[in-house]
């Protein structure tokens, strides 16, 4: 009698879905917090507030240009002499610069990281074309205005701080450096365009700060959104408008050597 061959057992699929490797916990709690989307939102919001404070006080100080060369140069020298002789001349100024540079770097990194996390979490576009257009416009506006501001910041330092691109630069004569730069229409136009981008970024950023920090609070009330939008719009117009007035004042002869 011939033995019948038993049917072989079905081959099991040895391939298994990949299991995401959990993040290795960091010995620093703040690093673990920053790895989360909530942590990144907080970092972006807090650094955004710091940068908003800087552009506000920077604009207020630059208003002294309307008082003349003596007052403006005195203000520039005052910044160099902060807490002297406790610290060396320009010491506090460099501490502030390094702090702002750190805030700027964290702001860019958190924004970039959040964008990547959002794309991974939502690989499919919004079903509603209207919602997608609104979200896409805000994202693109913030992205491009941020790039313009970063490039402008490099130019601004090379023009009025280091004097690399300003042939009429005179060390210690901040008033002359500003006027000689803004007397060139192309340079003045560059500053105007950059500050329009700054105003757009401040408006969307100011509103986003309220959303990031406020929405995490149990006391967050959406009914106050019009006030929040009003603050963001007013702050953007105040800072960008005053900054735009400086090159226009030089071009029209209101301010000059």
MODELLER restraints for C-alpha pairs under 7 A, 6 or more apart:
rsr = mdl.restraints
at = mdl.atoms
rsr.add(forms.Gaussian(group=physical.xy_distance, feature=features.Distance(at['CA:25:A'], at['CA:32:A']), mean=6.67, stdev=0.5))
rsr.add(forms.Gaussian(group=physical.xy_distance, feature=features.Distance(at['CA:26:A'], at['CA:32:A']), mean=6.15, stdev=0.5))
rsr.add(forms.Gaussian(group=physical.xy_distance, feature=features.Distance(at['CA:33:A'], at['CA:39:A']), mean=5.12, stdev=0.5))
rsr.add(forms.Gaussian(group=physical.xy_distance, feature=features.Distance(at['CA:34:A'], at['CA:40:A']), mean=5.31, stdev=0.5))
rsr.add(forms.Gaussian(group=physical.xy_distance, feature=features.Distance(at['CA:37:A'], at['CA:114:A']), mean=6.53, stdev=0.5))
rsr.add(forms.Gaussian(group=physical.xy_distance, feature=features.Distance(at['CA:40:A'], at['CA:110:A']), mean=5.28, stdev=0.5))
rsr.add(forms.Gaussian(group=physical.xy_distance, feature=features.Distance(at['CA:40:A'], at['CA:114:A']), mean=6.91, stdev=0.5))
rsr.add(forms.Gaussian(group=physical.xy_distance, feature=features.Distance(at['CA:41:A'], at['CA:212:A']), mean=6.00, stdev=0.5))
rsr.add(forms.Gaussian(group=physical.xy_distance, feature=features.Distance(at['CA:42:A'], at['CA:212:A']), mean=6.81, stdev=0.5))
rsr.add(forms.Gaussian(group=physical.xy_distance, feature=features.Distance(at['CA:42:A'], at['CA:213:A']), mean=6.69, stdev=0.5))
rsr.add(forms.Gaussian(group=physical.xy_distance, feature=features.Distance(at['CA:43:A'], at['CA:110:A']), mean=6.90, stdev=0.5))
rsr.add(forms.Gaussian(group=physical.xy_distance, feature=features.Distance(at['CA:44:A'], at['CA:107:A']), mean=4.96, stdev=0.5))
rsr.add(forms.Gaussian(group=physical.xy_distance, feature=features.Distance(at['CA:44:A'], at['CA:110:A']), mean=5.79, stdev=0.5))
rsr.add(forms.Gaussian(group=physical.xy_distance, feature=features.Distance(at['CA:44:A'], at['CA:111:A']), mean=6.63, stdev=0.5))
rsr.add(forms.Gaussian(group=physical.xy_distance, feature=features.Distance(at['CA:45:A'], at['CA:209:A']), mean=5.04, stdev=0.5))
rsr.add(forms.Gaussian(group=physical.xy_distance, feature=features.Distance(at['CA:45:A'], at['CA:212:A']), mean=6.72, stdev=0.5))
rsr.add(forms.Gaussian(group=physical.xy_distance, feature=features.Distance(at['CA:47:A'], at['CA:103:A']), mean=5.21, stdev=0.5))
rsr.add(forms.Gaussian(group=physical.xy_distance, feature=features.Distance(at['CA:47:A'], at['CA:107:A']), mean=5.83, stdev=0.5))
rsr.add(forms.Gaussian(group=physical.xy_distance, feature=features.Distance(at['CA:48:A'], at['CA:107:A']), mean=6.77, stdev=0.5))
rsr.add(forms.Gaussian(group=physical.xy_distance, feature=features.Distance(at['CA:56:A'], at['CA:239:A']), mean=6.17, stdev=0.5))
rsr.add(forms.Gaussian(group=physical.xy_distance, feature=features.Distance(at['CA:59:A'], at['CA:239:A']), mean=6.48, stdev=0.5))
rsr.add(forms.Gaussian(group=physical.xy_distance, feature=features.Distance(at['CA:59:A'], at['CA:242:A']), mean=6.96, stdev=0.5))
rsr.add(forms.Gaussian(group=physical.xy_distance, feature=features.Distance(at['CA:59:A'], at['CA:243:A']), mean=6.46, stdev=0.5))
rsr.add(forms.Gaussian(group=physical.xy_distance, feature=features.Distance(at['CA:64:A'], at['CA:71:A']), mean=6.25, stdev=0.5))
rsr.add(forms.Gaussian(group=physical.xy_distance, feature=features.Distance(at['CA:64:A'], at['CA:72:A']), mean=5.17, stdev=0.5))
rsr.add(forms.Gaussian(group=physical.xy_distance, feature=features.Distance(at['CA:65:A'], at['CA:72:A']), mean=5.22, stdev=0.5))
rsr.add(forms.Gaussian(group=physical.xy_distance, feature=features.Distance(at['CA:66:A'], at['CA:255:A']), mean=6.70, stdev=0.5))
rsr.add(forms.Gaussian(group=physical.xy_distance, feature=features.Distance(at['CA:69:A'], at['CA:175:A']), mean=5.35, stdev=0.5))
rsr.add(forms.Gaussian(group=physical.xy_distance, feature=features.Distance(at['CA:72:A'], at['CA:175:A']), mean=6.13, stdev=0.5))
rsr.add(forms.Gaussian(group=physical.xy_distance, feature=features.Distance(at['CA:73:A'], at['CA:173:A']), mean=6.25, stdev=0.5))
rsr.add(forms.Gaussian(group=physical.xy_distance, feature=features.Distance(at['CA:73:A'], at['CA:174:A']), mean=5.69, stdev=0.5))
rsr.add(forms.Gaussian(group=physical.xy_distance, feature=features.Distance(at['CA:73:A'], at['CA:175:A']), mean=6.06, stdev=0.5))
rsr.add(forms.Gaussian(group=physical.xy_distance, feature=features.Distance(at['CA:76:A'], at['CA:174:A']), mean=6.76, stdev=0.5))
rsr.add(forms.Gaussian(group=physical.xy_distance, feature=features.Distance(at['CA:79:A'], at['CA:93:A']), mean=6.51, stdev=0.5))
rsr.add(forms.Gaussian(group=physical.xy_distance, feature=features.Distance(at['CA:80:A'], at['CA:89:A']), mean=5.77, stdev=0.5))
rsr.add(forms.Gaussian(group=physical.xy_distance, feature=features.Distance(at['CA:80:A'], at['CA:90:A']), mean=4.32, stdev=0.5))
rsr.add(forms.Gaussian(group=physical.xy_distance, feature=features.Distance(at['CA:80:A'], at['CA:93:A']), mean=6.19, stdev=0.5))
rsr.add(forms.Gaussian(group=physical.xy_distance, feature=features.Distance(at['CA:81:A'], at['CA:89:A']), mean=5.31, stdev=0.5))
rsr.add(forms.Gaussian(group=physical.xy_distance, feature=features.Distance(at['CA:81:A'], at['CA:90:A']), mean=6.15, stdev=0.5))
rsr.add(forms.Gaussian(group=physical.xy_distance, feature=features.Distance(at['CA:82:A'], at['CA:92:A']), mean=6.10, stdev=0.5))
rsr.add(forms.Gaussian(group=physical.xy_distance, feature=features.Distance(at['CA:126:A'], at['CA:132:A']), mean=5.27, stdev=0.5))
rsr.add(forms.Gaussian(group=physical.xy_distance, feature=features.Distance(at['CA:142:A'], at['CA:201:A']), mean=5.76, stdev=0.5))
rsr.add(forms.Gaussian(group=physical.xy_distance, feature=features.Distance(at['CA:145:A'], at['CA:197:A']), mean=5.02, stdev=0.5))
rsr.add(forms.Gaussian(group=physical.xy_distance, feature=features.Distance(at['CA:145:A'], at['CA:198:A']), mean=6.69, stdev=0.5))
rsr.add(forms.Gaussian(group=physical.xy_distance, feature=features.Distance(at['CA:145:A'], at['CA:201:A']), mean=5.92, stdev=0.5))
rsr.add(forms.Gaussian(group=physical.xy_distance, feature=features.Distance(at['CA:146:A'], at['CA:201:A']), mean=6.86, stdev=0.5))
rsr.add(forms.Gaussian(group=physical.xy_distance, feature=features.Distance(at['CA:148:A'], at['CA:194:A']), mean=6.53, stdev=0.5))
rsr.add(forms.Gaussian(group=physical.xy_distance, feature=features.Distance(at['CA:148:A'], at['CA:197:A']), mean=6.91, stdev=0.5))
rsr.add(forms.Gaussian(group=physical.xy_distance, feature=features.Distance(at['CA:149:A'], at['CA:194:A']), mean=6.32, stdev=0.5))
rsr.add(forms.Gaussian(group=physical.xy_distance, feature=features.Distance(at['CA:149:A'], at['CA:197:A']), mean=6.96, stdev=0.5))
rsr.add(forms.Gaussian(group=physical.xy_distance, feature=features.Distance(at['CA:149:A'], at['CA:198:A']), mean=6.42, stdev=0.5))
rsr.add(forms.Gaussian(group=physical.xy_distance, feature=features.Distance(at['CA:152:A'], at['CA:194:A']), mean=6.45, stdev=0.5))
rsr.add(forms.Gaussian(group=physical.xy_distance, feature=features.Distance(at['CA:158:A'], at['CA:164:A']), mean=5.16, stdev=0.5))
rsr.add(forms.Gaussian(group=physical.xy_distance, feature=features.Distance(at['CA:158:A'], at['CA:165:A']), mean=5.97, stdev=0.5))
rsr.add(forms.Gaussian(group=physical.xy_distance, feature=features.Distance(at['CA:159:A'], at['CA:165:A']), mean=5.17, stdev=0.5))
rsr.add(forms.Gaussian(group=physical.xy_distance, feature=features.Distance(at['CA:159:A'], at['CA:166:A']), mean=5.33, stdev=0.5))
rsr.add(forms.Gaussian(group=physical.xy_distance, feature=features.Distance(at['CA:160:A'], at['CA:177:A']), mean=6.25, stdev=0.5))
rsr.add(forms.Gaussian(group=physical.xy_distance, feature=features.Distance(at['CA:160:A'], at['CA:178:A']), mean=6.71, stdev=0.5))
rsr.add(forms.Gaussian(group=physical.xy_distance, feature=features.Distance(at['CA:163:A'], at['CA:169:A']), mean=5.40, stdev=0.5))
rsr.add(forms.Gaussian(group=physical.xy_distance, feature=features.Distance(at['CA:166:A'], at['CA:181:A']), mean=6.65, stdev=0.5))
rsr.add(forms.Gaussian(group=physical.xy_distance, feature=features.Distance(at['CA:168:A'], at['CA:177:A']), mean=6.79, stdev=0.5))
rsr.add(forms.Gaussian(group=physical.xy_distance, feature=features.Distance(at['CA:168:A'], at['CA:180:A']), mean=6.47, stdev=0.5))
rsr.add(forms.Gaussian(group=physical.xy_distance, feature=features.Distance(at['CA:169:A'], at['CA:177:A']), mean=5.27, stdev=0.5))
rsr.add(forms.Gaussian(group=physical.xy_distance, feature=features.Distance(at['CA:170:A'], at['CA:177:A']), mean=6.51, stdev=0.5))
rsr.add(forms.Gaussian(group=physical.xy_distance, feature=features.Distance(at['CA:176:A'], at['CA:257:A']), mean=6.86, stdev=0.5))
rsr.add(forms.Gaussian(group=physical.xy_distance, feature=features.Distance(at['CA:179:A'], at['CA:250:A']), mean=6.32, stdev=0.5))
rsr.add(forms.Gaussian(group=physical.xy_distance, feature=features.Distance(at['CA:179:A'], at['CA:256:A']), mean=6.06, stdev=0.5))
rsr.add(forms.Gaussian(group=physical.xy_distance, feature=features.Distance(at['CA:181:A'], at['CA:187:A']), mean=6.59, stdev=0.5))
rsr.add(forms.Gaussian(group=physical.xy_distance, feature=features.Distance(at['CA:182:A'], at['CA:188:A']), mean=4.89, stdev=0.5))
rsr.add(forms.Gaussian(group=physical.xy_distance, feature=features.Distance(at['CA:182:A'], at['CA:247:A']), mean=5.23, stdev=0.5))
rsr.add(forms.Gaussian(group=physical.xy_distance, feature=features.Distance(at['CA:182:A'], at['CA:250:A']), mean=6.10, stdev=0.5))
rsr.add(forms.Gaussian(group=physical.xy_distance, feature=features.Distance(at['CA:182:A'], at['CA:251:A']), mean=6.86, stdev=0.5))
rsr.add(forms.Gaussian(group=physical.xy_distance, feature=features.Distance(at['CA:183:A'], at['CA:250:A']), mean=6.14, stdev=0.5))
rsr.add(forms.Gaussian(group=physical.xy_distance, feature=features.Distance(at['CA:183:A'], at['CA:251:A']), mean=5.74, stdev=0.5))
rsr.add(forms.Gaussian(group=physical.xy_distance, feature=features.Distance(at['CA:188:A'], at['CA:247:A']), mean=5.25, stdev=0.5))
rsr.add(forms.Gaussian(group=physical.xy_distance, feature=features.Distance(at['CA:192:A'], at['CA:244:A']), mean=5.29, stdev=0.5))
rsr.add(forms.Gaussian(group=physical.xy_distance, feature=features.Distance(at['CA:195:A'], at['CA:240:A']), mean=5.37, stdev=0.5))
rsr.add(forms.Gaussian(group=physical.xy_distance, feature=features.Distance(at['CA:195:A'], at['CA:243:A']), mean=6.75, stdev=0.5))
rsr.add(forms.Gaussian(group=physical.xy_distance, feature=features.Distance(at['CA:195:A'], at['CA:244:A']), mean=6.44, stdev=0.5))
rsr.add(forms.Gaussian(group=physical.xy_distance, feature=features.Distance(at['CA:196:A'], at['CA:240:A']), mean=6.35, stdev=0.5))
rsr.add(forms.Gaussian(group=physical.xy_distance, feature=features.Distance(at['CA:198:A'], at['CA:240:A']), mean=6.54, stdev=0.5))
rsr.add(forms.Gaussian(group=physical.xy_distance, feature=features.Distance(at['CA:199:A'], at['CA:236:A']), mean=4.67, stdev=0.5))
rsr.add(forms.Gaussian(group=physical.xy_distance, feature=features.Distance(at['CA:199:A'], at['CA:237:A']), mean=6.36, stdev=0.5))
rsr.add(forms.Gaussian(group=physical.xy_distance, feature=features.Distance(at['CA:199:A'], at['CA:240:A']), mean=5.07, stdev=0.5))
rsr.add(forms.Gaussian(group=physical.xy_distance, feature=features.Distance(at['CA:202:A'], at['CA:232:A']), mean=7.00, stdev=0.5))
rsr.add(forms.Gaussian(group=physical.xy_distance, feature=features.Distance(at['CA:202:A'], at['CA:236:A']), mean=5.26, stdev=0.5))
rsr.add(forms.Gaussian(group=physical.xy_distance, feature=features.Distance(at['CA:203:A'], at['CA:232:A']), mean=4.89, stdev=0.5))
rsr.add(forms.Gaussian(group=physical.xy_distance, feature=features.Distance(at['CA:203:A'], at['CA:233:A']), mean=5.29, stdev=0.5))
rsr.add(forms.Gaussian(group=physical.xy_distance, feature=features.Distance(at['CA:203:A'], at['CA:236:A']), mean=5.35, stdev=0.5))
rsr.add(forms.Gaussian(group=physical.xy_distance, feature=features.Distance(at['CA:206:A'], at['CA:232:A']), mean=4.89, stdev=0.5))
rsr.add(forms.Gaussian(group=physical.xy_distance, feature=features.Distance(at['CA:207:A'], at['CA:228:A']), mean=6.48, stdev=0.5))
rsr.add(forms.Gaussian(group=physical.xy_distance, feature=features.Distance(at['CA:207:A'], at['CA:229:A']), mean=5.95, stdev=0.5))
rsr.add(forms.Gaussian(group=physical.xy_distance, feature=features.Distance(at['CA:207:A'], at['CA:232:A']), mean=5.69, stdev=0.5))
rsr.add(forms.Gaussian(group=physical.xy_distance, feature=features.Distance(at['CA:214:A'], at['CA:220:A']), mean=5.25, stdev=0.5))
rsr.add(forms.Gaussian(group=physical.xy_distance, feature=features.Distance(at['CA:249:A'], at['CA:255:A']), mean=5.48, stdev=0.5))
rsr.add(forms.Gaussian(group=physical.xy_distance, feature=features.Distance(at['CA:250:A'], at['CA:256:A']), mean=5.89, stdev=0.5))
